[in-house]
Amino acid sequence: MERKAFPVLYVTDVRRSVEFFGLLGYESTYQFPLEGEPHYVGLERGESSLGIADFSWPEAQLGITVGTAPRFELFVYVDDVEAQVETFRTAGYAVLQEPATMPWGERQAYVSDPDNNPIALATPI
């Protein structure tokens, strides 16, 4: 039996976040409920998976209130960091840090997701 772990991100607008991560090549593999406005969407990109859940979920299920951003940082490898940054910029997302060469041998930049969490984009040199 395959065992897998993946993060579930609590977001204020599930559809908007699914669109954001779609720009990185993530594809929807599951939605609940199946019809209407989703409360949860499962995404996959190669071997990588993410869950996108409405921020009200942890309070309704666990009595835990979601805090303010940033709540996480996601590090994503892309084929061309400069082109990916331009894709996000054109789509109206904030670029937090322009592409730069890092001492560990990668070109890296940061964009902001719809909930103001930093998303690192990197391409090995």
Phi, psi and omega in degrees: 000128178286131177247134188219145175236146178206152179281149171247121182263128177271122188231159180275340180216101186301311182299318181296319179291323176298319177298315179303307183290338173297330177294341177263005178094004176287138179240142179290130179242346182200144176220140174226132351293164184294331180242151176081201183290123182286143172259340180210139174224131174268134182236149175222147176215100185061236180273358184266137178230149175223146167253137178243116183233147176299139184299345179282345184303308183295328178289316180295322185266327189237353183074022181251128179268133179288134180279190180270164183287156357279143179254345179196167168232132177249133180252121186233127173278135180231163181291322185214100186299321180297314180295321181293320177299317180295325177299314179292318180300314180298325179282357175094012179268148182287135172264116183276327180211125179293158179303137179214154177276126181265151182296344180269008171092031177226152166270129186224145175215168176231137170238166179255131176284177183300341179255019177068028173269141180283133176242115179277134175244132184218147174229123176298144178274000000 
